[in-house]
Amino acid sequence: MALQTVRHKSSQLVGLAKRHLESLRRRDFVAGDALIDGRWIVGEERDVVVDPATGEEIADVARCSAENVNVAIAAAERAFAAWRELLPARRGAILRSWASLMLDHSEELAVLVTSEQGKPLAEARHEITYGAGFLEWFAAEGERAYGETIPSHKPGSLLQVRMQPIGLTAAITPWNFPVAMIARKAGAALAAGCPMIVKPAAETPLSALAVARLAEEAGVPRGVFQVLVGNPAELSTPLLRDTRIRALSFTGSTQVGRLLLEGAADTVKKVSLELGGHAPFVIFDDVDLEKAVKGAVAAKFATSGQDCLAANRIYVQRSIYDAFVEAFGASVTQLKLGHGLEPATDIGPMTKLSVANKCKAQIDDAVTKGARVISASRDVSPGPNFVFPTLLAEVTDDMLIAREETFGPVAAVLPFGSEEEVVARANASEMGLAGYVYTDDLRRALRLSERLEYGMLGINTASFTGPPIPFGGWKQSGLGREGSRHGLAEYMELKYVCFGDLAV
């Protein structure tokens, strides 16, 4: 049965998200107003927020205009001088308070994320903790924005390099991690002494606005952190054109990243881009099979596969290929599809119908070209945005799923022979965000850690991200880094100072 003809039962889930939202302690978390210059703006027009599992309208939010963006930029400009002069320890205390409030309201924030994004509630809870961790990390890292003293090449001179805040910043954040990506960007910017204007994804504004309310309660001053919601093109254009915005951070597709990079060129902004991935997951025959299967499931199906780090091409050495496919397929068929607010759910809906349709098109293309499908029962689907967890075996390099990012719960498994072969195939992509290698051969692990053209690698692990690490990719997977001391540097400028005539 083709996936496109599966019957749906989404009507049985209607009202689930709304009931959860209505039970929140903080009713203001669903008010849907934008934060501009310290004021909550209702807006002359409102946009609808839907539950991706059912298509049901669950809230409405302010639709901001280009004029609202100009007001926000002016407010950030007024706030900049006082914020940058605040001692780093004081900025850090405010960020820690913000993180604490996020953790105090973690359950409510998680319900918001699941209701508008779709991921299972357990994963949404983890996202809130993960996001708060970035605020805590940068609260401390802001006190370590060290400069340097250079041994002088000029007699009687003292040479210094200082790290100073770059100025006003903006962030355009994605729908797959609507809280964590804001925290990762804003934590770094604010710790560096820079105000930030955030434009969250149109699909997931509620959680972004709730986080903004907590920032205000934590003591973030007026104009230092602002959130505007609305049409992406209308709001991003003035951010790109205004010379007062000195740095832009974006997480999203490579296609949109190219457009933003082009738009930022006229004002020569500092641009940080975390773009698409096409992660290889390489399994050699010397590794424990159970460990490899467990890692592949984690790397492929987290966030229902809607993750730029998701294992997109699972390469398995031929001598264990059949055994791996059998064991991996058994795990895949056990994953439960459902509404993210249902306790037993492993795989929620795709946030956007276009993502679900792309997954289904990749499956159809692979089947047409000879791939074998292993999936759970597909008699009744919860709704059109759902994609059943699926394993495609006997995948070849000419299939769509081997050539383009999937962004859904569809795993492609490809056989390989030698180490040299798999390195060449894994590197044959313009994407270079993350990769995974499973092997018990230390020398091989070291060789592949050098030869694979990816900004991040997990060796015998599917989990390697967090506040202390430099998150980012090579090639067309992005520019710059987020997290770590390198993430703080994205919002700072180097200033070289030469003090002359110091000879006694």
N, C-alpha and C positions, 0 to 999 in steps of 0.2 A: 504493500500500500504506500503510495507516495505521501510524503509528509504534508504536502499542500492540501490533501483531501481528508486529513484526519478530522473527526468530529470534535467539537469543543464543548466544554462544560463550565465556561467562565462565569455564567450566571449564578452558579452555586457559590461563588466567592464574593459576589457583589456585597458591599457593605462591611466587609471584614476590616479593611484599612480605616474606613470612616469611624467605625466603632472604637478602634484603638486610638485614633486621634482625638476623639471626643472624650476619652477617658484620661487624657494627659493632665497632670497637675498644672502645668504651665499652658494655659489656653492661649497666651500671647505668642507661643511658638508657632501657631497656625494662623496668626493674624495676616501674614503675608505683606507687611509693609517694608519699604526700602529704608535703609539707614543712610542719610545724606546730611552732612554737616551737623551731626548730633541730633537730628530730628528724624522721626519716623514718618515717612511719606506714604499716604494712602494711594496717591496717583489718580489722575483723571480717568485712566483706563486700567482694566485688570486682565490678567492672563490666567487661564485655567491650569491647574495642576492635576494630573491624572495618576491613578494607580495603574502601573503597567501590566499588572496581572489581569485586570478586568476592563480597563479603559474607562473606569468610573471617575467622574470628577470628585476630587476629595478636598480641594481648596482653591482659592484664587489669590493672586499676588499682584502687587503694583507693577504696571508697565512703565518703566522709566524711559525718559526721552534723552536726546542728545543735549538738551539744555540742562537736564539734571546732571549729566556728566560734567558739564562746565562748572556747575555749582560745586560739585564734589571736588573737582581739581582745585578750585579757588580755596575751598575749605582746607584741603590738604596742604596747600601752599602756606596758609596762615598758621597751620599747626606745626609745620616742619621745624621752625627755629627752636621753639620751646622743647619739642620732643628730642631733637638731636642733642640739645644741651643737657637734658636730663642724664644723671649719672647712669652708666650701664647697669649698676646694681639695682637702681630704682626701676628701670625699664624691665629688668629681669623679674623683679618682685611682681610687677603687674602681669607679666606673661605667666608666672607661676599661679597667680590668682585665677587667671583665665583658664588655665589647664585644670585647676582644682574644681572650678565651676562646671567645666565640661564633664569631669568624672562624676561630680555630684548629680548631674542630670543625664548621665550616660544612657539610662534606659529610655528616657523620653527622646533623646537625640537618635537612638537606634531605631525606635519606632518610626520617627520621621524619615530616616534614611530608607528603611525597608518599604514604607508606604509609597514613597515617590520614586525610588530606584529599583526595588524589587528583590534585592539580595536577601538571603536567609537572615533572620533576626540575630542568630549567633554570630554571623560574620559582621553584621552592622555593629553589634556591641564591640567586637574586636576593633573595628575601624575607629570608634570613638576613643578607645584606649590608645590605639596607635597614633591618632592625631594629637591627643593631649601630650603624648611623649615628645613630639616635636616642639611644642611650646616650652616644655620643661627643659629640653636639650638646649634650645637657643637662648633661653633665659640665662643659662650659665655661659654658653659660648659667646654671647655678646660681651662678656667681661674679658674675653681672651682674643680680642681683635688686635693682636699685637702688630706693631710695626717692626722696624729693624734699624740698626746703625751700621753704615757701610764704612769699612776702613778707607780713609780718605786718600785719593790720588792727587790732591792739591794741598800744598803746604799751608798750614794755618787754617784749615777748613774742617767743619764737622758736617757729615752727610747723614741725613735721616730719610726714612721712608715711613709714611703714616698711612693708616687705613681710616678713611672718612666716609660717612654715609653718602650714597650717590644722589639722593634727593627723593622726589616723588616717584612712587612705583605703582604699577598696576598688575593685576593677575586675572587671567581668564582660566577658569577651572572646569574640570570635566564632570560628567554625571556618574562615572563608575565608582569614584571615591569622593563624594561631594563634601565631606567634612575633613578627611585627612589631607587632601590636596590644598585646602585653604590653610589649614594649620601649618603645613610644611612650608608654604610660601610666606604667609603672614608672620609666622614665628621668626623666620630669618630676617625679613625686612624690618620688622619692628625692633628686633634686637639690635640691628645695625644702626638704628636711629632714623629709619625712613617710614613715612606714612604709606599706607597701601589702600588702593581702591580695588575691590574685587567684583568681577562680573562672573557669577556662577552660571552653570549650564541651565538652560531654560527648562529642562526636564526636572531639575532637582533644586529649586530655590528655597524650599522650606527649611531644610537643614542648615543651609548657609545663613539664612536670616536669623535662625535660632542661635547659631554660633555668634552672630553679631550682637545679639541681645546680651549674651553672656560676656562678650568683650566689653561692652558698655558697663555692665555691672562689676567687672573686674577692675575698672578704673582706667581703661584705655581712653585718653582724652578725645574730645570732640575733633573730628576731622582726621584723626590718625588712622582709623580703620573704618572704611565705609563699604557698604554692599549695595550694588545697583542691579536690578533684575529687569529683563526685557529682551528685546530683539538683539541677537548677537551682533549682527552687522551694524545696526544703528548705534549701539553703544561702544563697539570697539573702534569705530572710525575716529571719533574725537579723541579717544585715548591714544591712538596711533599718531594723529596729526599734531597734538599739542606738545610743544617743545618743553613744557614744564614736567611732563612725564619722562623721566630719564631712564627707567628700566621697566621692561615688560616680561612677565613670566607666563608661559602657556603650557598646559598639559592637554593633549588631544591628538587628533589625527595628523599625519604627516602632510596631507593635502592642505588642511587649514593652517598648519604651522608655516608652510611655504608662503601662503598669502599674508600672514601676519609679519613674517620676516621681511617680505617685500614692502609692506605698508610702513614698517618701522624704519626703513632705510632712509627716507627723506629727512627724518629728524635724528638719524644716527643713534637710536636708542640702544642700550645694552639689552640684549634679548636672550632669555633662557627658554629653551624649548625641550619638553619631554614628550616625544612623539611616538609613533607606532612601533610595534615590535613584531617579530616573526621568529620567536625563540626556538632554537633547536634543543632537543633533549636527547643526549647521546648515551646509549646503554651498551657497554661492552660485556662480553660473555664471561668475564671473570668476577662479576659482581653477584651478590646474593639476589636472586630473582624476586623474592618477597619484598626486599628493601627497594628494589627498582620500581616495582608495581606501586607500592605505597607512595613513593616520591612522584611518580608520573601522575597518579590521581590527584595529589595535592597541587602539583604545578599546573595541571590542565584545568581542573574544575573549580578552583577557588573563584569566588565572585561569579559563579555560574559561567566561568570561562570569559567573562568580560573584564579582562585584565591584560594590560600591555606586557606583563611578564609571563603570561600563560604559555605553556609549552605548545607550540604550534606544529612542529615537525618532530615526531618521536622516532629517532633512528635506533634500530635494534640490530645488533650483530646477528648474522644469519643462523649461527649455530644454536641460538636460544630464541630465535624469532617466534616460532610456533608456540613454544611454551609461554613466552611472554604474552602473546596475543590472547591465548586461552585464559591466563590468570588475570590479565588486565581487563579483558572483556567481561569476566565474571564480576569484577569489582564495579565496572561501569554499569552493568545491568542492575546492580543493587542500589544505585543512587536514586533517591526519590524526588520526583518532580512535583512542585506545588507552589502555593502562595508562600512568600517569604515569612509571613506571620504565622503560618502553621508550624507547630513545633518540630515535626519530623522532616521538614523540607531540607533537601541538600542542594537542589537546583531550582532557582526561582525563574521568573520570566526575564526575557531580554528587555532592557529598559526602553528600547525603540523597536518598532515593527521592522524598520529597515535592517536592523542587525539580525533579527530572526530570519528575515527573508534571505539575507546573504548566506547565513549558515545553511539554510535549506537548499539554496542554489549550489553551494559547494558540495553538499551531499549528493545532489542529483548529478552534478558533473562527474564526481568521482565514480558513482555507480555506472554511469554511461561508459566510462573509460575502464571499467573492470574491477573497481574496488569492491571489497566484501563488507557488508554492513552488519555490525553487531550492536544491538540496542535493546533497551527494555521494551515491553509491550507498548504499542503506539495506537491502541484502539480508540482511546478517548483522550484528547488534549485539554488541559485546563483553559486554553485560550490561544489566540493567534500569535501572541508574543512569546509563547513557550517553544523551546526546542528540546526534544528528548535527548538525554545524554547518549552520545553515539560514538562508537569506535569504528573507524574505517581502516580495514586491513588491506594489505597488498596495494598500498598507495604508491604512485609513481610521481616522478618529478614534474611531469607535464600536467598534472591535475591542478585545478585552481587552488585547492586547499594547501598544496605544497608551494604555491607561488605567492599567495597573498595572506595577510593576517585574517584569522577566523573570527575572533572576539565572541566566542560562544562555546557551548559544551559539546564540541565535536572534536574528537582526537584522531589525528592522522598518524598511522604507524607505518614506517618505511624500513625495509631491510637494507643492511650494508655489509660489505665484506671487510675491507681493511681500514686502518686508522687514517691513512692518507686519503682514501676515498671519502670518508665521512667528513673530514675537515674541509675538503674542497666543496662538498655539497652543502655543508652547514654555512660556509662563508659565502655561498652564491646567492646573496640577497643584499639589497640596498639598505635593509634594516640591520641595526647592530645594537639593540638595547641589552638583551640578556640572553644567556645560554646556560645549559645544565649538562654536566658530565657525570656519569656513574661508572666508576671503575675502582678496583682494589689495587691497581698497579700504580704506585706512587710516581714512577718516572713518566708513565703515560699521562697521569693527571697534570704533572708539571708541564709536559710538552704541550698538551692541549690548552692549558691556561695561558700559554704564550701565543699559540697559533690561532685560536678562535678570535674572530674580529668583532668582539662584543664588549660593551662598557662594563658589564657585570656578569660574573660567572658563579654558579653554585656547583661545587664539586661534592658529590654524594650528599646533597641536601637540596630540598625544594624551597627552603626558607632562608633568606639572607638579607632582607631589607630592614630598615630601622633608622632612627635619628642619627647614629654616629657614622653612617656609611654614605659615600658620595654617589647618589642615585642619578644615573644618566647614561646615555648611549653614544655609540659611534655612528658614523655615516649619516643616513637620513633619519635616524632615530632621535636626533636632537642636538642641542648645543648647551654647554654648561652643565652644572651639577646642582642637585638639591640634597638637603641634609648635610651633615658633617661641617667641618670648618670651610670646606669649599662652597657649601650652600650659602653661608654667611657672606663670603666674598662676592657672590653675585650681586649683592646690594651695597657694595662699597667700592670706592675709588682709591687707587694708590696715588699718594702725593709725595713727590721727592722734594726735599728741602736741603739747600746747601748754605750753611752759615760760613761766611768768609771772614777774613781779617781777624782771626782769633789768636794769632801769634802774640805771645807776651813780649 
